[in-house]
Every structure is written in C-alpha cells, then in structure tokens.
C-alpha cells in the first residue's frame, strides 16, 4: 500500500513538471537548445 502511495506522489510530481515545461514552451519562455540565452538562437520567439 505504501508503494502505491509513493508511486502516485512521484507520478503527480512528474506530471506537474511536464505540464510546467510544456506551458513554458507554449508561451515562448523556454529555448530548446540555447540554454536560455536567446540572443543567438534562431528557434526562439523572444530575444534577449
């Protein structure tokens, strides 16, 4: 029973993190391969 509860908690954390990353990418806050330094990144919608 304890394993099931821990598994559900871990699953909830993973889902929350994935959702946050997805929302950031969708809103243009995240830069895929440029590590957040968007100055020279052609893939980003926003530049520094």
Beta strands, then each sheet from edge to edge (+ up, - down):
end
